[in-house]
């Protein structure tokens, strides 16, 4: 038989897995700690975990396992539409995690020779999704302060089929100024360019409702907005994400997605999670309080440089510490704490790390370990 590699499609041959945080099992193997003993600051999800109501709903749904799940996630789509108001079930598509929808979007809309533009640095799966289609992504480098250079970005957009944006951006934890964001979308609309706007972390931002562009999907028919049940809802292992756009875009995606893509437990848990406003309120209060506390404590470490974060994680330049991100990650792991080495993000050198906001007890452990590792005031 011919070598298997010779049978693989050309656009798949050179694909490489995207590097992510939350690699707790690998960290356990490397460090000798048990996985449950490692404190994971590399993954920026709800430190309180999922709502009890969501867990109860998942348990109750165990009785449905013998049957196929609703392939169109109809109830969940309706609950999402009702949650935001001003949209209908027809404006919503649900995926097996938000990452599935990134790949689906690229697969549906990227044709041979098309270009997709994205900032650098940003979330790595956008690039992987484009490369899987066989096309090559184009990158627009952020400014020294990690902001989008609006006019330069618009120039780079010329001839692009898709634009990927993350707001707040991962890993920088920075919001795109509203004027810059709408300017890019309007410019894209004029040239028939689609905008994939990832708002996965926006729910951690205090004034989220005034910043989301969900209410503008009819004004901007080229706009697709991504949301997730992974981050603030804490349903990370169940894999549920969703997208909101005009009905024409959603209809195409509904036809192109694989059937039964979201299991019955995930659908039930997501419905309950979205309805549990009390859990969201407690989570947001915790993040607000602990982010402020961490900002003060991290600021006492003289060799760290960072901007106040908009999302629920800190993006830190550690070059003055004399350590690389890999060095610091390894030293922290020896103390049972996992942080995100950001070297894998395109556009960054080896001196950036990312740490999540967690509970006070966990945050204190982080700060104590950092102070033992790097020079503090």
C-alpha positions in Angstrom: 0.0 0.0 0.0 1.1 3.6 -0.6 2.3 5.6 2.4 -0.8 7.0 4.2 0.7 10.5 3.8 0.4 10.3 0.0 -3.4 9.7 0.4 -4.0 12.8 2.6 -5.5 15.9 1.1 -2.8 18.6 0.5 -4.5 21.2 2.7 -4.4 18.7 5.7 -0.8 17.4 5.3 0.8 20.4 7.0 -1.8 21.0 9.7 -0.5 21.2 13.3 -2.5 21.2 16.5 -3.1 24.6 18.0 -1.5 25.2 21.4 -3.9 25.9 24.2 -3.9 26.4 28.0 -5.7 24.0 30.3 -3.1 21.3 29.6 -3.5 19.9 33.1 -3.0 16.3 32.3 0.2 17.0 30.5 1.4 19.2 33.3 0.6 16.5 35.8 2.7 14.0 33.8 5.6 16.5 33.6 5.5 17.7 37.2 4.6 14.6 39.1 1.6 16.3 40.7 -1.8 14.7 40.5 -4.0 16.5 38.0 -6.5 17.5 40.6 -3.7 19.0 42.7 -2.6 21.4 40.0 -4.1 24.9 40.2 -4.9 25.9 36.6 -4.5 29.6 35.9 -3.9 28.9 32.2 -7.6 28.5 31.4 -9.8 31.6 31.8 -13.1 30.1 32.8 -15.6 30.7 35.6 -13.6 30.0 38.9 -16.9 29.0 40.6 -17.6 26.3 38.0 -21.0 25.8 36.4 -24.4 26.6 38.0 -25.9 23.9 40.2 -29.1 24.3 38.2 -27.1 23.5 35.0 -25.5 20.4 36.7 -28.9 19.2 37.9 -30.4 19.7 34.4 -27.5 17.6 32.9 -28.1 14.8 35.4 -31.8 14.8 34.7 -31.0 14.5 31.0 -29.2 11.2 31.5 -32.6 9.5 30.8 -32.3 10.9 27.2 -29.0 9.2 26.4 -30.6 6.3 24.6 -32.2 8.6 22.0 -30.6 11.0 19.4 -30.3 14.6 20.7 -32.2 17.3 18.9 -30.0 17.9 15.9 -31.0 21.6 15.6 -30.8 22.4 19.4 -34.2 24.0 19.0 -35.0 24.7 22.6 -31.6 26.0 23.4 -31.7 28.3 20.3 -35.0 29.7 21.5 -33.8 30.3 25.0 -30.7 32.1 23.6 -32.9 34.3 21.4 -35.2 35.1 24.4 -32.2 35.9 26.6 -31.0 38.6 24.3 -34.3 39.8 22.9 -34.7 41.4 19.5 -33.6 38.2 17.8 -35.3 34.9 16.9 -34.3 31.3 17.0 -33.6 31.7 13.3 -30.7 34.0 14.2 -28.9 31.4 16.2 -26.8 28.3 15.4 -25.3 26.1 18.2 -22.1 24.2 18.0 -20.0 21.6 19.8 -18.1 24.3 21.5 -17.4 27.7 19.9 -14.4 26.2 18.1 -16.6 24.0 15.9 -18.3 27.1 14.6 -14.9 28.8 13.8 -14.1 25.8 11.6 -17.6 25.6 10.1 -17.6 29.3 9.2 -14.3 29.0 7.4 -15.3 25.8 5.7 -18.6 27.3 4.4 -17.3 30.7 3.2 -13.7 30.2 2.1 -13.3 29.5 -1.6 -10.1 28.7 -3.4 -7.9 31.9 -3.5 -9.9 33.7 -0.8 -8.0 35.6 1.9 -8.9 35.8 5.6 -7.4 38.6 7.7 -6.9 38.5 11.5 -4.8 40.4 14.0 -1.6 39.1 15.5 -1.6 38.1 18.3 -5.1 36.6 18.6 -6.7 33.2 19.3 -4.8 30.6 17.3 -7.8 28.5 16.1 -8.9 31.1 13.6 -5.6 30.5 11.7 -6.0 26.7 12.0 -9.6 27.0 10.7 -8.5 28.9 7.6 -5.5 26.6 6.9 -7.8 23.5 7.1 -9.7 25.0 4.1 -6.4 25.0 2.1 -6.2 28.8 2.1 -3.5 31.0 3.8 -4.5 33.5 6.5 -3.1 37.0 6.5 -2.0 38.8 9.7 -2.2 42.4 10.7 0.2 43.1 13.5 -1.1 45.0 16.5 0.5 48.2 17.7 3.1 48.2 20.5 0.3 48.7 22.9 -1.6 45.7 21.4 -4.3 47.8 19.8 -5.7 47.5 16.3 -4.2 50.2 14.0 -7.6 51.0 12.5 -6.6 52.6 9.1 -3.8 50.1 8.5 -6.1 47.2 9.3 -8.7 48.5 6.8 -6.0 48.7 4.2 -5.0 45.1 4.9 -8.7 44.2 4.5 -8.7 45.0 0.8 -9.8 41.9 -1.1 -10.3 39.8 2.0 -13.2 37.4 2.1 -13.3 37.0 5.9 -12.1 39.0 8.9 -11.6 37.4 12.3 -11.8 39.6 15.4 -11.8 38.7 19.1 -13.3 41.2 21.6 -11.9 41.3 24.2 -8.9 39.9 22.5 -7.2 36.7 23.6 -4.4 36.8 24.9 -4.2 40.6 25.4 -7.4 40.9 27.5 -8.1 44.2 25.7 -11.4 45.5 24.2 -11.4 46.9 20.7 -12.6 50.5 20.9 -16.2 50.6 19.7 -15.5 53.2 17.1 -12.7 51.1 15.6 -14.8 47.9 15.7 -17.8 49.4 13.9 -15.5 51.2 11.5 -14.0 47.9 10.4 -17.4 46.2 10.1 -18.8 49.0 8.0 -15.7 49.1 5.8 -16.0 45.3 5.4 -19.7 45.6 4.5 -18.8 48.0 1.7 -16.6 45.4 0.1 -18.7 42.3 0.8 -16.3 41.0 3.5 -17.7 38.8 6.3 -16.7 39.6 9.9 -16.4 36.8 12.4 -16.6 38.6 15.8 -15.7 36.4 18.8 -17.3 37.7 22.0 -16.5 34.7 24.1 -15.0 36.8 26.9 -17.3 39.8 26.6 -19.6 38.5 29.4 -16.9 39.0 31.9 -16.8 42.7 31.0 -18.9 45.0 33.3 -20.8 46.9 30.6 -21.2 43.9 28.3 -24.8 44.8 27.3 -23.7 48.2 25.9 -20.7 46.7 24.1 -22.1 43.6 22.4 -23.0 44.0 18.7 -25.8 41.3 18.8 -28.4 44.1 18.4 -26.7 45.1 15.2 -26.9 41.9 13.2 -29.6 43.2 10.9 -27.8 46.5 10.4 -24.6 44.6 9.5 -25.7 41.5 7.4 -22.0 40.6 7.0 -21.5 40.1 10.8 -21.4 36.8 12.7 -21.0 37.0 16.5 -19.6 34.0 18.4 -20.5 33.2 22.1 -19.7 30.3 24.3 -21.0 28.4 27.4 -17.3 27.5 28.1 -16.1 30.7 29.8 -18.6 32.4 32.1 -21.0 29.5 32.3 -18.3 27.0 33.1 -19.7 24.2 31.0 -16.2 23.7 29.6 -16.2 19.9 29.3 -19.7 19.7 27.8 -18.6 21.8 24.7 -21.4 24.2 23.8 -21.0 27.4 21.8 -23.3 29.4 19.6 -23.3 32.0 16.9 -25.7 34.9 16.2 -26.2 36.5 12.8 -28.8 37.4 10.2 -31.0 34.5 9.2 -29.4 34.1 5.7 -26.0 33.3 7.3 -27.5 31.0 10.0 -29.5 29.0 7.4 -26.3 28.2 5.5 -24.5 27.1 8.6 -27.4 25.0 9.8 -27.4 23.1 6.5 -23.6 22.7 6.6 -23.0 21.6 10.2 -22.8 17.9 11.1 -26.0 16.4 12.5 -26.5 15.8 16.2 -23.5 18.0 16.9 -24.5 18.9 20.5 -25.3 16.1 22.9 -28.5 16.0 25.1 -26.6 16.7 28.4 -24.9 19.8 26.9 -28.2 21.2 25.5 -30.1 20.7 28.8 -27.2 22.1 30.9 -26.9 25.2 28.6 -30.6 26.0 28.8 -30.5 25.9 32.6 -27.3 27.8 32.8 -28.6 30.7 30.7 -31.7 31.0 32.9 -29.7 31.0 36.1 -29.1 34.8 36.4 -28.2 34.5 40.1 -25.1 32.4 39.3 -24.0 34.9 36.6 -24.4 37.8 39.0 -22.3 36.1 41.7 -19.7 35.3 39.2 -19.4 38.8 37.8 -19.2 40.3 41.3 -16.4 37.8 42.1 -14.5 38.6 38.9 -14.8 42.3 39.5 -13.5 42.1 43.1 -10.7 39.6 42.4 -9.5 41.3 39.2 -9.0 44.5 41.2 -7.2 42.7 44.0 -4.9 40.8 41.5 -4.2 44.0 39.7 -2.8 45.6 42.8 -0.8 42.5 43.9 0.7 41.8 40.4 1.5 45.5 40.2 3.8 45.1 43.2 6.1 42.8 41.2 8.5 45.3 39.7 9.6 43.2 36.8 6.0 42.7 35.5 4.5 45.0 33.0 0.8 44.8 32.1 -2.3 47.0 31.2 -5.5 46.8 33.2 -7.4 43.9 31.7 -10.8 44.1 30.2 -11.5 40.4 30.4 -11.0 37.9 33.2 -7.3 37.3 32.7 -4.0 39.3 32.8 -1.6 39.5 29.9 1.9 40.1 31.4 5.3 41.1 29.9 7.9 39.4 32.1 11.1 40.3 30.2 12.5 42.4 33.0 12.3 39.3 35.3 15.2 37.7 33.6 13.0 34.7 32.8 11.3 33.5 29.6 7.7 32.5 29.7 8.7 28.9 29.5 11.1 29.4 32.4 8.4 31.0 34.5 5.8 28.4 33.6 8.2 25.6 34.6 9.1 27.2 37.9 5.4 27.8 38.7 4.5 24.2 37.8 7.1 23.0 40.3 4.8 24.7 42.9 1.6 23.1 41.5 0.4 26.1 39.5 -0.1 26.2 35.8 0.1 29.4 33.8 -0.1 30.1 30.1 3.1 30.6 28.2 2.0 32.8 25.3 5.0 32.1 23.1 2.8 30.1 20.7 0.7 33.2 19.8 1.7 34.6 16.5 3.3 38.1 16.9 4.6 37.5 20.4 8.1 36.8 21.6 9.0 34.5 24.4 8.4 37.0 27.3 4.6 37.0 27.7 2.4 35.0 30.0 -1.4 34.9 30.7 -3.0 34.2 34.1 -6.7 33.9 34.9 -8.7 35.5 37.6 -9.8 33.0 40.2 -11.1 32.9 43.8 -9.2 34.8 46.6 -7.7 31.7 48.0 -6.4 30.6 44.6 -5.3 34.1 43.7 -3.3 34.3 46.9 -1.5 31.1 46.1 -0.7 32.5 42.7 0.8 35.7 44.1 2.8 33.8 46.8 4.3 31.5 44.2 5.1 34.4 41.9 6.8 36.3 44.6 8.9 33.3 45.5 9.9 33.0 41.9 10.5 36.5 40.6 11.9 39.6 42.2 9.2 41.7 44.0 9.3 45.1 45.6 
